[in-house]
Amino acid sequence: MNKKTDKFKVFFNGSDGWDWALDEDLRLLKIAATGSIDSVGIENADIVHSIHFRSLKSVPISQLAGKHIIYQFTGEPFNILQEPDFQEIVPLVSKWVTRSRQAQKELQDVGIQNSIVPYIIDPSTFRNLNLSEDHVARFRTKWNIPKSSYIISSFQRDSEGKNLLTPKLVKGPDIFLEIIKGLNNLSLDFHILLAGPRRHWLINQLEHLQIKYTYIGNYSDQDDLKTNKLSRKDINELYNLSQLTIISSRSEGGPHAVLEASSAKCKIISTAVGHSEEILHQNCIFTAPDNAVDIISNDIKLDKLAKTLEYNYNKSKEYHPANVRDQILNMYSESKSTKPVYPKWRSQPIPKTKSGLHLRVLQKLGVYNKNKISVGLWHKFVKPPYGGGNQFMLVLHKILRQKGVRVINNQYSNSINNYILNSVFFDINEFKTFHSKNKPNMIHRIDGPISLIRGSNRELDDLCFELNEEFASATILQSAWTYKALIQLGYNPKNPVIIYNAVDNTIFNRKGKKEFDSTRKIRLISTSWSPNERKGGKTYKWIDENLDWDRFEYTFIGNTKETFSKIQHIPPLPSKELSQHLKSHDIYITASQNDPCSNALIEALECGLPSLYLNDGGHPELVGSGGLPFESNEEILPQLERITNNYQIFQNLITTPNINEVTDKYLKVIKEANSRGKLK
C-alpha cells in the first residue's frame, strides 16, 4: 500500500465449497482485516492468498504472473510435504505462512522461512452461554442422557469419505475409542455426545461395544456430509452442554475445536497437535490413551480440569479477529515487498504413443502398460538378509511389476523413460556413461544422512548431493527427520517429497501372531542387520544387565559387537524366518540412533508389535501412538512397564505405511515430474 487509504487487493483461493472449515477460515480472515483489504477477482488482485495448494495448482499459470502469492498452511506442513504434487506450487510462492509455532518450526527446520498468522475464533459464536439448570435438564431428557452422567463430546469427522466404515486416522478416532474403552473398564458414569457428518466408524464401534452415546443428527449408512452438518451456533450450545471434549488427532493445523471449546469454557483435553500446546493449560495435554484416562477419571471424581477453564479461555481471546489483525496486515505488507512471480514453463517431451499391432504385442509380452510408465531401478541388489534399504528396493521392484509397470535394473533401455536412483548405492560410473547420452526423468531416493547413520563417510553425502544436483527431477526422502537433518548439514534436495519406507506385507503381517498373555513371561525382541555402534548395541547391553528376567525374555536377531549374558542372540535371518520370530514376540525395542526410516522397526510394527523406541531419527514418525519413546536408559524400564500394562491399547493403535500406497506415491512422483515441466 502506498497510502494509508489504499487497500490490499487480494484474491482468496482455497474454498472448500461446503461453507465449513476452509470457508470459515477465509470469512474470519476478511473480518479481521476489514477496511484494509478488498476481496477481488484474480484479474484485479495484487496478492493471491491461497490456503489449499491444489486449489492454487488449478489456477492457470498465466493468471498468476506478476502476482505476490501467499500460501498459508491449514494442515501440518510435514503432512503436506508428503504429497507428490505439492512441489508444483513451490516456485510460485513468494511468502509462506503457518498457523502455529509447531508448524513454523517444521518449515524452518527444512529451510523454509515463514511467519505465523494463526487461526481465528469468532467470539460472537463460540462463547459461554451460562445455561440454566432447566435448559440442561431438558436437553438431557430429550436425548435420554442420565442426569448424573458426565458428557464427553466429539464433533470432528471420524470416517473416510471413500469408505465410511474406515477410520480417518489423522483425526485419531481409534485413539478416542481406546480412551473411552479405558473409562468404560473403570465403570465410570459417562455418556458420549457426537455430532456432525461422517461419524459412521465411531458410531459402529460404540454400538459394538455397547457404550452409551447420543448422536445429534439423522444417522444414515450413506455419506451425510451435506445433511448432518450443524450450524456453529448449535455446536457452541453442545460445547456448553458438555463436561468435556476430546481432541485425539494425530496431526492437525489447528484444530479449530481447541479454540471453540476454550472460548465456550468447555473443559478440553488434546494430543499435542497444531496450536494445542500454545492455547491449552499443560494439564489438558495427553500423551497416550492411558494418560487421558487418568486425566478424565480424576476430573469425573475431583473436577480437576475446572482450574484450567479460565486459562484456556484467556488464551483463546488472543485469537479474536481484532487481536490477529496486525499479523494479517503485516503478512500482506511483507508479501508486497517480495518479488512477484513470472513463471515460464517448459513442457517435458511426451513419449510417442505406440499403436496397433505393435502395442498389442508389447502388452502380451508384458513389457508395456496402459499407464505408459516404465521404470529403471539403479541399486546394487543383494540377496537377503541384508540392510533395510536393500529390502525396500526389492519390495518396490516387486510391487511395481504387480501394478503392471515395466521394470529393469541397472541398465539403460530406449523404452524406459523414468529412473529411480537409490542414494549412492549403485554403479555411478556406469550410470554417468549412460546419462551422458540420454536425458530421461530421474527420481533420487535418499535416506541418511549417511554420515549421521554411520558416524563417518561425509564424502558419501557430498557425492549423493552432487548426483542430486546434476540428475534429479525430484527427490524422495524417507522421513521428515531425514529432510531436517539434510538441511542442517547444508544440503538442498531438489523437489523433495517425504515418502516413508514400507515392507512386504505378504511376509510381515499379523497372520499367526502369538496372542499377548501377561501371565507368562513377556517376550521382547530387537533386530539389526548392521553391527554399527549407532544401531543401539550398548543400550541392549544395558537392558541385558538390568531387566527383570523373572518377568521378561529377550531375543536379539542380527549383528552386533556386544556380547550378551541373558539376551538370546540369533544371527541374521531371511525375511520369512524373521517374521515368524517377530510374531512369536510381544514388544519390539529399538535404540538405533539417527535412523531415518528403520525398515526393521516397520517390519515389527507390521507384525503387530508395540514398540519401545529411542526418541531419535524417524522412529517417532513411524511408531506414532503404537508405542512409547525413551530419552535415556533410566526411562526404558518404566516405559516398558507402561506398554506391558496397556498392551492391547498400544497394539490397537499401530499404523504402518502400506507398500501398495507407497508404490503409488512413487509412481505419482514420476508422473508429476513428467507432466509439470521445469521452471526456466
C-alpha positions as CSV (number, residue, x, y, z in Angstrom):
1,M,0.0,0.0,0.0
2,N,1.3,3.4,-0.9
3,K,-1.1,5.5,1.2
4,K,-3.0,4.8,4.4
5,T,-6.2,4.9,2.4
6,D,-5.1,2.2,0.0
7,K,-6.3,-1.3,0.4
8,F,-4.6,-4.6,-0.3
9,K,-6.3,-6.1,-3.4
10,V,-6.5,-9.8,-2.5
11,F,-7.8,-12.8,-4.4
12,F,-8.6,-15.6,-1.9
13,N,-8.1,-19.1,-3.1
14,G,-8.9,-22.4,-1.4
15,S,-12.7,-22.5,-0.6
16,D,-13.8,-26.0,0.3
17,G,-17.3,-25.3,-1.1
18,W,-19.0,-26.7,2.0
19,D,-19.2,-23.5,4.0
20,W,-17.1,-25.2,6.6
21,A,-13.5,-25.2,7.8
22,L,-11.7,-23.6,4.9
23,D,-14.6,-21.2,4.1
24,E,-14.8,-20.2,7.7
25,D,-11.1,-19.5,7.8
26,L,-11.4,-17.1,4.8
27,R,-14.5,-15.5,6.3
28,L,-12.9,-14.7,9.6
29,L,-9.7,-13.5,7.9
30,K,-11.7,-11.0,5.9
31,I,-13.5,-9.8,9.1
32,A,-10.2,-9.4,10.9
33,A,-8.8,-7.3,8.0
34,T,-11.9,-5.2,7.4
35,G,-11.2,-1.8,6.0
36,S,-7.7,-2.7,4.8
37,I,-8.4,-5.3,2.1
38,D,-10.5,-5.6,-1.0
39,S,-11.5,-9.1,-1.9
40,V,-11.3,-9.0,-5.7
41,G,-11.2,-11.3,-8.7
42,I,-7.8,-12.6,-9.7
43,E,-7.5,-10.3,-12.7
44,N,-7.6,-7.2,-10.3
45,A,-5.6,-8.7,-7.5
46,D,-2.1,-7.8,-6.5
47,I,-1.9,-10.6,-4.0
48,V,-3.1,-14.2,-4.3
49,H,-3.8,-15.7,-0.8
50,S,-4.2,-19.5,-1.0
51,I,-5.0,-21.9,1.8
52,H,-5.2,-25.0,-0.3
53,F,-2.4,-26.0,-2.6
54,R,-4.4,-28.0,-5.1
55,S,-6.8,-25.0,-5.5
56,L,-3.7,-22.9,-6.2
57,K,-2.5,-25.5,-8.7
58,S,-5.8,-25.3,-10.6
59,V,-5.2,-21.6,-11.4
60,P,-3.8,-21.1,-14.9
61,I,-0.1,-20.0,-14.7
62,S,-0.8,-17.0,-16.9
63,Q,-3.2,-15.6,-14.3
64,L,-0.6,-15.8,-11.6
65,A,2.1,-13.9,-13.5
66,G,3.0,-10.7,-11.7
67,K,1.1,-11.5,-8.5
68,H,2.5,-11.8,-5.0
69,I,1.5,-15.3,-3.9
70,I,0.9,-16.2,-0.3
71,Y,0.5,-19.8,0.7
72,Q,-0.9,-20.4,4.2
73,F,-0.8,-23.9,5.5
74,T,-4.0,-25.2,7.1
75,G,-2.6,-28.6,8.0
76,E,0.6,-29.8,9.4
77,P,3.4,-28.9,7.0
78,F,5.2,-32.3,7.2
79,N,1.9,-34.0,6.1
80,I,1.6,-31.6,3.1
81,L,5.2,-32.3,2.2
82,Q,4.2,-36.0,1.7
83,E,2.0,-35.0,-1.2
84,P,3.9,-35.6,-4.5
85,D,2.1,-32.8,-6.3
86,F,2.8,-30.1,-3.6
87,Q,6.2,-29.2,-5.2
88,E,4.4,-27.8,-8.2
89,I,3.4,-24.7,-6.2
90,V,6.8,-24.1,-4.5
91,P,8.3,-22.0,-7.3
92,L,5.2,-19.8,-7.3
93,V,5.0,-18.8,-3.7
94,S,6.6,-15.6,-2.6
95,K,5.5,-15.8,1.1
96,W,4.9,-18.8,3.3
97,V,2.6,-18.6,6.3
98,T,1.8,-21.1,9.1
99,R,-0.8,-21.3,11.8
100,S,1.2,-22.2,14.9
101,R,4.7,-22.3,16.4
102,Q,4.8,-26.0,15.8
103,A,4.1,-25.6,12.1
104,Q,6.5,-22.6,11.9
105,K,9.3,-24.7,13.3
106,E,8.6,-27.6,11.0
107,L,9.1,-25.4,8.0
108,Q,12.1,-23.5,9.4
109,D,13.8,-26.8,10.1
110,V,13.8,-27.6,6.4
111,G,14.9,-24.1,5.4
112,I,11.6,-22.5,4.6
113,Q,11.2,-19.2,6.3
114,N,7.7,-18.3,7.2
115,S,5.5,-16.1,9.5
116,I,2.6,-17.0,11.7
117,V,-1.0,-15.9,11.2
118,P,-3.0,-18.1,13.5
119,Y,-6.5,-19.5,13.3
120,I,-9.2,-17.0,14.3
121,I,-12.1,-17.7,16.6
122,D,-15.4,-15.8,16.4
123,P,-16.3,-14.9,20.0
124,S,-19.8,-13.9,19.0
125,T,-20.4,-17.5,18.0
126,F,-18.3,-19.6,20.4
127,R,-19.0,-18.3,23.9
128,N,-20.2,-19.4,27.3
129,L,-24.0,-19.4,27.4
130,N,-24.5,-19.8,31.2
131,L,-27.2,-22.3,30.5
132,S,-29.8,-22.7,33.2
133,E,-30.3,-25.9,35.0
134,D,-33.7,-26.3,33.4
135,H,-32.2,-25.9,29.9
136,V,-29.6,-28.6,30.7
137,A,-32.2,-30.9,32.2
138,R,-34.5,-30.5,29.1
139,F,-31.6,-31.4,26.8
140,R,-30.7,-34.5,28.8
141,T,-34.3,-35.6,28.9
142,K,-34.8,-35.1,25.2
143,W,-31.8,-37.2,24.3
144,N,-32.2,-39.8,27.2
145,I,-28.9,-38.8,28.9
146,P,-29.0,-39.6,32.6
147,K,-28.8,-36.5,34.9
148,S,-25.7,-37.8,36.6
149,S,-23.7,-38.8,33.5
150,Y,-20.5,-36.9,32.6
151,I,-20.9,-35.9,29.0
152,I,-17.9,-36.3,26.7
153,S,-18.2,-34.7,23.3
154,S,-16.6,-35.1,19.9
155,F,-17.6,-33.1,16.9
156,Q,-14.7,-34.0,14.4
157,R,-15.3,-36.3,11.5
158,D,-14.0,-39.8,12.2
159,S,-14.7,-41.7,8.9
160,E,-13.0,-41.6,5.5
161,G,-15.3,-40.2,2.7
162,K,-14.2,-43.0,0.3
163,N,-15.2,-45.7,2.8
164,L,-17.4,-44.6,5.7
165,L,-16.5,-47.7,7.8
166,T,-12.8,-46.8,7.7
167,P,-11.4,-44.6,10.4
168,K,-10.0,-41.2,9.4
169,L,-6.7,-41.9,11.2
170,V,-5.4,-38.4,11.0
171,K,-8.2,-37.4,13.4
172,G,-7.5,-40.2,15.8
173,P,-10.9,-41.8,16.3
174,D,-9.2,-45.0,17.2
175,I,-7.3,-43.1,19.9
176,F,-10.6,-41.6,21.1
177,L,-12.1,-45.1,21.2
178,E,-9.3,-46.5,23.3
179,I,-9.8,-43.7,25.8
180,I,-13.5,-44.5,26.0
181,K,-12.8,-48.2,26.4
182,G,-10.4,-47.4,29.3
183,L,-13.0,-45.3,31.0
184,N,-15.6,-48.0,30.5
185,N,-13.3,-50.5,32.1
186,L,-13.3,-48.3,35.2
187,S,-17.1,-48.4,35.4
188,L,-17.3,-44.6,35.4
189,D,-20.7,-42.9,34.7
190,F,-20.2,-41.1,31.4
191,H,-22.1,-40.6,28.1
192,I,-20.7,-39.9,24.6
193,L,-22.1,-37.0,22.7
194,L,-21.4,-37.0,18.9
195,A,-22.4,-34.5,16.2
196,G,-21.5,-33.6,12.7
197,P,-21.2,-35.6,9.5
198,R,-19.2,-38.8,8.8
199,R,-19.3,-40.3,12.3
200,H,-20.0,-43.7,10.9
201,W,-16.9,-45.6,12.1
202,L,-17.1,-44.4,15.7
203,I,-20.8,-45.0,16.0
204,N,-20.4,-48.5,14.7
205,Q,-17.6,-49.1,17.3
206,L,-19.6,-47.7,20.2
207,E,-22.6,-49.9,19.1
208,H,-20.5,-53.0,19.0
209,L,-19.1,-52.3,22.5
210,Q,-22.5,-51.3,23.8
211,I,-21.1,-48.0,25.1
212,K,-23.8,-45.3,25.8
213,Y,-23.8,-42.4,23.3
214,T,-26.1,-39.9,21.7
215,Y,-25.7,-38.7,18.1
216,I,-27.2,-35.3,17.3
217,G,-28.3,-35.9,13.7
218,N,-30.1,-38.3,11.4
219,Y,-27.8,-41.4,11.0
220,S,-27.6,-42.9,7.6
221,D,-25.4,-45.6,6.0
222,Q,-24.8,-43.1,3.2
223,D,-22.4,-40.1,3.1
224,D,-24.1,-37.4,5.2
225,L,-21.7,-34.6,4.5
226,K,-24.5,-32.3,3.3
227,T,-27.3,-33.5,5.6
228,N,-25.8,-33.7,9.1
229,K,-23.8,-30.5,9.2
230,L,-24.7,-28.5,12.2
231,S,-24.6,-24.7,12.4
232,R,-21.8,-23.3,14.5
233,K,-24.3,-21.8,16.9
234,D,-25.7,-25.3,17.5
235,I,-22.2,-26.7,18.0
236,N,-21.4,-24.0,20.5
237,E,-24.5,-25.0,22.5
238,L,-23.3,-28.6,22.5
239,Y,-20.0,-27.4,23.9
240,N,-21.9,-25.6,26.7
241,L,-23.8,-28.8,27.4
242,S,-20.7,-31.0,27.6
243,Q,-18.5,-31.6,30.6
244,L,-15.5,-32.4,28.4
245,T,-14.5,-32.5,24.7
246,I,-11.6,-34.7,23.5
247,I,-9.2,-33.9,20.6
248,S,-7.4,-37.1,19.7
249,S,-5.9,-36.2,16.4
250,R,-2.5,-37.5,15.2
251,S,-1.9,-34.4,13.0
252,E,-3.6,-31.0,12.8
253,G,-3.1,-27.5,11.6
254,G,-5.4,-26.3,14.3
255,P,-7.6,-27.9,15.4
256,H,-10.5,-25.4,15.5
257,A,-12.1,-27.3,18.3
258,V,-9.3,-26.2,20.7
259,L,-10.3,-22.6,20.2
260,E,-14.1,-23.3,20.1
261,A,-14.2,-25.3,23.3
262,S,-11.9,-22.9,25.1
263,S,-13.9,-19.9,24.0
264,A,-17.1,-21.7,25.2
265,K,-15.5,-22.5,28.5
266,C,-15.8,-26.2,28.0
267,K,-13.2,-28.5,29.5
268,I,-10.9,-30.0,26.9
269,I,-8.0,-32.4,26.6
270,S,-6.0,-32.8,23.5
271,T,-3.0,-34.5,21.9
272,A,0.0,-32.2,21.3
273,V,-1.0,-31.3,17.8
274,G,-1.1,-27.9,16.0
275,H,-1.7,-25.0,18.3
276,S,-2.9,-27.1,21.2
277,E,0.1,-26.5,23.4
278,E,0.0,-22.8,22.7
279,I,-3.6,-22.4,23.9
280,L,-4.3,-25.1,26.4
281,H,-3.1,-25.5,30.0
282,Q,-0.4,-28.1,30.3
283,N,-2.7,-30.3,32.3
284,C,-5.0,-30.6,29.3
285,I,-2.4,-32.2,27.0
286,F,-2.2,-36.0,27.0
287,T,0.5,-38.3,25.5
288,A,-1.4,-41.6,25.2
289,P,-4.8,-43.1,25.9
290,D,-3.8,-44.3,29.4
291,N,-2.7,-40.8,30.3
292,A,-6.0,-39.4,29.0
293,V,-8.0,-42.0,31.0
294,D,-6.2,-40.8,34.2
295,I,-6.9,-37.2,33.5
296,I,-10.6,-37.8,32.8
297,S,-11.2,-40.1,35.7
298,N,-9.7,-37.6,38.0
299,D,-11.9,-34.9,36.6
300,I,-15.0,-37.0,36.9
301,K,-14.2,-37.7,40.6
302,L,-12.5,-34.4,41.6
303,D,-13.3,-31.8,39.0
304,K,-9.6,-31.4,38.4
305,L,-9.9,-29.7,35.0
306,A,-12.0,-26.8,36.4
307,K,-8.9,-25.0,37.2
308,T,-7.9,-24.9,33.5
309,L,-11.0,-23.2,32.2
310,E,-10.1,-19.6,32.8
311,Y,-6.5,-20.2,31.5
312,N,-7.8,-21.7,28.2
313,Y,-10.5,-19.0,27.8
314,N,-8.0,-16.2,28.3
315,K,-5.6,-17.8,25.8
316,S,-8.5,-18.1,23.2
317,K,-9.1,-14.3,23.4
318,E,-5.6,-13.8,21.7
319,Y,-7.2,-15.4,18.6
320,H,-10.1,-12.9,18.3
321,P,-10.2,-11.1,15.0
322,A,-9.1,-7.8,16.4
323,N,-6.1,-9.4,18.0
324,V,-4.9,-11.1,14.9
325,R,-5.5,-8.1,12.6
326,D,-1.9,-6.8,12.8
327,Q,-0.4,-10.1,11.9
328,I,-2.7,-10.3,8.8
329,L,-1.8,-6.8,7.6
330,N,1.9,-7.5,8.2
331,M,1.6,-10.6,6.1
332,Y,0.2,-8.7,3.2
333,S,2.8,-5.9,3.6
334,E,5.6,-8.4,3.7
335,S,4.2,-10.2,0.7
336,K,4.1,-6.9,-1.3
337,S,7.7,-6.4,-0.6
338,T,8.7,-9.6,-2.2
339,K,9.4,-10.1,-5.9
340,P,6.3,-11.1,-7.9
341,V,6.4,-14.3,-9.8
342,Y,6.7,-14.5,-13.6
343,P,6.7,-18.3,-14.2
344,K,7.5,-19.7,-17.6
345,W,7.0,-23.4,-18.1
346,R,8.9,-25.6,-20.5
347,S,6.9,-28.7,-21.2
348,Q,8.5,-32.1,-20.9
349,P,8.5,-34.1,-24.1
350,I,5.6,-36.6,-24.2
351,P,6.6,-40.1,-25.3
352,K,5.2,-41.1,-28.6
353,T,2.2,-43.4,-28.3
354,K,2.6,-46.9,-29.6
355,S,-0.3,-48.1,-31.6
356,G,-1.9,-51.0,-33.4
357,L,-0.3,-54.4,-33.6
358,H,2.9,-53.2,-32.0
359,L,1.0,-52.1,-28.8
360,R,-0.9,-55.4,-28.6
361,V,2.2,-57.5,-29.0
362,L,4.0,-55.5,-26.3
363,Q,1.1,-55.9,-23.9
364,K,1.0,-59.6,-24.4
365,L,4.7,-59.8,-23.7
366,G,4.2,-57.8,-20.5
367,V,6.6,-55.1,-21.5
368,Y,4.1,-52.3,-22.0
369,N,1.4,-51.0,-19.7
370,K,-1.6,-48.8,-20.1
371,N,-0.2,-46.0,-18.0
372,K,2.8,-45.8,-20.4
373,I,5.1,-45.8,-17.4
374,S,8.3,-47.8,-17.4
375,V,10.9,-47.6,-14.6
376,G,14.6,-48.4,-14.3
377,L,15.9,-49.0,-10.8
378,W,19.5,-48.3,-10.1
379,H,20.6,-50.1,-6.9
380,K,23.1,-52.8,-6.0
381,F,20.6,-55.6,-5.2
382,V,21.8,-58.1,-2.6
383,K,20.0,-61.4,-1.7
384,P,18.6,-61.0,1.9
385,P,19.3,-61.0,4.7
386,Y,20.7,-57.6,4.2
387,G,20.1,-53.9,5.2
388,G,16.8,-52.1,5.1
389,G,17.4,-50.0,2.0
390,N,18.0,-53.2,0.0
391,Q,14.9,-54.8,1.5
392,F,12.8,-51.8,0.4
393,M,14.2,-51.7,-3.1
394,L,13.4,-55.4,-3.5
395,V,9.8,-55.0,-2.5
396,L,9.4,-51.8,-4.6
397,H,10.6,-53.7,-7.6
398,K,8.0,-56.5,-6.8
399,I,5.0,-54.2,-6.3
400,L,5.8,-52.0,-9.4
401,R,5.7,-55.2,-11.5
402,Q,2.5,-56.3,-9.8
403,K,1.0,-52.9,-10.9
404,G,1.9,-53.6,-14.5
405,V,4.9,-51.3,-14.6
406,R,7.8,-52.5,-16.8
407,V,10.9,-52.6,-14.6
408,I,14.5,-53.1,-15.4
409,N,17.5,-53.0,-13.1
410,N,20.8,-51.2,-13.5
411,Q,20.7,-50.8,-17.3
412,Y,19.6,-48.4,-20.0
413,S,16.8,-49.1,-22.4
414,N,15.3,-47.0,-25.1
415,S,11.8,-48.0,-23.9
416,I,12.5,-46.8,-20.3
417,N,11.7,-43.1,-19.7
418,N,12.0,-42.9,-15.9
419,Y,14.7,-44.0,-13.5
420,I,14.9,-44.3,-9.7
421,L,18.4,-43.9,-8.2
422,N,18.9,-45.2,-4.7
423,S,21.2,-42.7,-2.9
424,V,24.8,-43.6,-3.9
425,F,24.3,-47.4,-3.7
426,F,24.5,-48.2,-7.4
427,D,27.2,-48.2,-10.2
428,I,27.6,-44.5,-10.5
429,N,30.2,-44.6,-13.3
430,E,28.1,-46.9,-15.5
431,F,25.1,-44.6,-14.8
432,K,27.0,-41.5,-15.8
433,T,28.1,-43.1,-19.0
434,F,24.5,-43.9,-19.8
435,H,23.2,-40.5,-18.7
436,S,25.7,-38.5,-20.9
437,K,23.9,-39.8,-23.9
438,N,20.3,-39.7,-22.6
439,K,18.2,-37.3,-20.5
440,P,15.4,-39.3,-19.0
441,N,13.4,-38.4,-15.9
442,M,15.4,-39.1,-12.7
443,I,13.9,-39.7,-9.3
444,H,16.5,-39.7,-6.5
445,R,15.7,-41.8,-3.4
446,I,17.7,-40.5,-0.4
447,D,17.8,-41.7,3.2
448,G,20.5,-40.8,5.7
449,P,22.4,-38.5,6.0
450,I,24.8,-41.4,5.6
451,S,27.4,-39.7,7.9
452,L,24.9,-39.4,10.7
453,I,23.8,-43.1,10.4
454,R,27.4,-44.4,10.2
455,G,29.3,-41.7,12.2
456,S,31.6,-41.3,9.2
457,N,31.6,-41.1,5.3
458,R,30.6,-37.5,5.0
459,E,32.1,-37.7,1.5
460,L,29.3,-40.1,0.5
461,D,26.7,-37.4,1.5
462,D,28.6,-34.9,-0.7
463,L,28.6,-37.4,-3.6
464,C,24.9,-38.0,-3.1
465,F,24.1,-34.4,-3.5
466,E,26.4,-33.9,-6.4
467,L,24.3,-36.6,-8.1
468,N,21.1,-35.0,-6.8
469,E,22.0,-31.6,-8.2
470,E,23.2,-32.9,-11.6
471,F,20.5,-35.5,-12.3
472,A,17.4,-35.4,-10.1
473,S,14.0,-34.2,-11.3
474,A,12.6,-34.9,-7.8
475,T,13.9,-36.3,-4.5
476,I,12.2,-38.9,-2.3
477,L,13.1,-38.6,1.3
478,Q,12.4,-41.3,3.8
479,S,11.2,-39.1,6.7
480,A,10.7,-35.6,7.9
481,W,13.7,-36.2,10.2
482,T,15.8,-37.0,7.1
483,Y,14.7,-33.8,5.4
484,K,15.6,-31.7,8.6
485,A,19.0,-33.4,9.0
486,L,20.0,-32.9,5.4
487,I,19.1,-29.2,5.6
488,Q,21.1,-28.8,8.8
489,L,24.1,-30.3,7.1
490,G,23.8,-27.7,4.3
491,Y,22.3,-29.9,1.6
492,N,19.3,-28.9,-0.6
493,P,17.4,-31.8,-2.1
494,K,15.7,-31.0,-5.4
495,N,11.9,-31.0,-5.4
496,P,11.7,-33.1,-2.2
497,V,8.8,-35.3,-1.3
498,I,8.6,-37.3,2.0
499,I,7.6,-40.9,1.4
500,Y,8.2,-43.5,4.2
501,N,9.5,-46.9,3.5
502,A,7.2,-49.9,3.7
503,V,7.7,-53.7,3.9
504,D,6.4,-56.7,2.1
505,N,3.1,-57.3,3.9
506,T,2.8,-60.8,2.4
507,I,5.6,-61.7,4.7
508,F,5.4,-59.2,7.5
509,N,1.8,-59.2,8.8
510,R,-0.2,-60.3,11.8
511,K,-1.2,-63.7,10.5
512,G,-0.2,-66.3,13.1
513,K,0.8,-63.6,15.6
514,K,1.0,-65.1,19.1
515,E,-1.5,-63.6,21.5
516,F,-0.3,-61.5,24.3
517,D,-0.6,-63.1,27.8
518,S,0.5,-61.2,30.8
519,T,0.6,-64.3,32.9
520,R,3.6,-65.7,31.1
521,K,7.0,-64.1,30.5
522,I,6.8,-61.0,28.3
523,R,8.8,-61.6,25.1
524,L,11.0,-58.7,23.9
525,I,12.9,-58.6,20.6
526,S,15.3,-56.3,18.7
527,T,16.8,-56.7,15.2
528,S,19.6,-55.1,13.3
529,W,21.5,-56.1,10.1
530,S,24.3,-53.7,10.8
531,P,26.7,-54.1,13.8
532,N,27.4,-50.3,13.8
533,E,27.5,-49.0,17.3
534,R,24.8,-46.5,16.4
535,K,22.4,-49.4,16.0
536,G,21.8,-49.5,19.8
537,G,24.1,-52.3,20.9
538,K,25.2,-50.5,24.1
539,T,21.6,-49.9,25.1
540,Y,20.6,-53.5,24.6
541,K,23.6,-54.4,26.7
542,W,22.3,-52.1,29.5
543,I,18.9,-53.9,29.2
544,D,20.7,-57.2,29.4
545,E,22.2,-56.2,32.7
546,N,19.1,-54.5,34.3
547,L,16.0,-56.3,33.0
548,D,13.8,-58.3,35.4
549,W,14.4,-61.7,33.9
550,D,11.7,-63.3,36.0
551,R,9.1,-61.3,34.0
552,F,10.8,-60.9,30.6
553,E,12.7,-62.8,28.0
554,Y,14.7,-61.1,25.2
555,T,15.9,-62.0,21.7
556,F,18.3,-60.1,19.5
557,I,18.4,-61.1,15.8
558,G,21.1,-59.8,13.6
559,N,24.6,-58.4,14.0
560,T,26.1,-56.6,17.0
561,K,29.5,-56.0,18.6
562,E,28.1,-56.6,22.0
563,T,28.2,-59.9,23.9
564,F,25.0,-60.6,26.0
565,S,24.7,-62.8,29.1
566,K,21.0,-63.3,29.1
567,I,19.6,-62.0,25.8
568,Q,19.4,-64.7,23.2
569,H,21.4,-63.7,20.2
570,I,20.4,-65.2,16.8
571,P,22.4,-64.4,13.6
572,P,20.6,-62.6,10.7
573,L,17.7,-64.5,9.2
574,P,15.8,-64.4,5.9
575,S,12.6,-62.4,5.9
576,K,10.2,-65.3,6.3
577,E,12.0,-66.7,9.2
578,L,12.5,-63.3,10.8
579,S,8.8,-62.6,10.5
580,Q,8.0,-65.8,12.4
581,H,10.3,-64.8,15.2
582,L,8.7,-61.3,15.3
583,K,5.2,-62.8,15.5
584,S,6.2,-65.0,18.4
585,H,7.3,-62.0,20.5
586,D,5.3,-59.2,22.2
587,I,7.2,-55.9,22.2
588,Y,9.9,-54.6,19.9
589,I,12.7,-52.4,21.2
590,T,14.9,-50.2,19.0
591,A,17.7,-48.0,20.3
592,S,19.2,-47.1,16.9
593,Q,20.5,-43.5,16.6
594,N,20.0,-41.2,13.6
595,D,17.9,-43.9,11.9
596,P,15.9,-42.1,9.2
597,C,13.2,-44.7,8.5
598,S,14.0,-48.1,10.0
599,N,12.8,-51.0,7.9
600,A,13.4,-53.2,10.9
601,L,11.0,-51.2,13.0
602,I,8.4,-51.2,10.3
603,E,8.7,-55.0,10.0
604,A,8.0,-55.3,13.7
605,L,5.1,-52.9,13.7
606,E,3.6,-54.7,10.7
607,C,3.7,-57.9,12.7
608,G,1.7,-56.2,15.4
609,L,4.4,-55.5,18.0
610,P,4.0,-52.3,20.0
611,S,7.4,-50.6,20.1
612,L,9.6,-49.0,22.7
613,Y,12.0,-46.7,20.9
614,L,14.8,-44.2,21.3
615,N,13.3,-40.8,20.7
616,D,15.5,-40.1,17.8
617,G,15.6,-40.2,14.0
618,G,12.4,-41.2,12.2
619,H,11.3,-43.5,15.0
620,P,8.6,-41.2,16.4
621,E,7.1,-40.7,12.9
622,L,6.8,-44.4,12.3
623,V,5.6,-45.5,15.8
624,G,3.1,-42.7,16.4
625,S,0.6,-44.0,19.0
626,G,1.8,-47.6,18.6
627,G,4.4,-47.4,21.4
628,L,6.4,-45.2,23.7
629,P,9.7,-43.3,23.5
630,F,12.6,-43.2,25.9
631,E,15.3,-40.5,26.1
632,S,17.8,-42.3,28.4
633,N,18.4,-45.8,29.8
634,E,16.7,-44.8,33.0
635,E,13.4,-44.3,31.2
636,I,13.4,-47.7,29.5
637,L,12.0,-49.9,32.3
638,P,9.2,-47.5,33.3
639,Q,8.1,-47.1,29.7
640,L,8.3,-50.8,29.1
641,E,6.1,-51.3,32.1
642,R,3.6,-48.9,30.7
643,I,3.4,-50.7,27.4
644,T,3.1,-54.0,29.2
645,N,0.2,-52.8,31.4
646,N,-1.6,-51.2,28.4
647,Y,-0.6,-53.7,25.7
648,Q,-3.8,-54.0,23.8
649,I,-4.2,-50.2,23.6
650,F,-0.8,-49.7,22.0
651,Q,-1.2,-52.7,19.7
652,N,-4.6,-51.4,18.5
653,L,-3.1,-48.0,17.6
654,I,-0.3,-49.3,15.4
655,T,-0.4,-47.8,11.9
656,T,2.2,-48.6,9.2
657,P,2.9,-47.4,5.7
658,N,1.3,-49.7,3.2
659,I,3.6,-50.9,0.4
660,N,0.9,-50.5,-2.3
661,E,0.2,-46.9,-1.3
662,V,3.9,-46.1,-1.0
663,T,4.4,-47.5,-4.5
664,D,1.5,-45.5,-5.8
665,K,3.2,-42.4,-4.4
666,Y,6.4,-43.2,-6.2
667,L,4.5,-43.5,-9.4
668,K,2.8,-40.2,-8.7
669,V,6.2,-38.5,-8.2
670,I,7.2,-39.9,-11.5
671,K,4.1,-38.7,-13.2
672,E,4.3,-35.2,-11.6
673,A,7.9,-34.8,-12.6
674,N,7.0,-35.8,-16.2
675,S,3.9,-33.6,-16.5
676,R,4.7,-30.4,-14.7
677,G,7.8,-29.5,-16.7
678,K,10.6,-27.3,-15.2
679,L,10.8,-23.7,-14.4
680,K,13.2,-21.8,-16.7
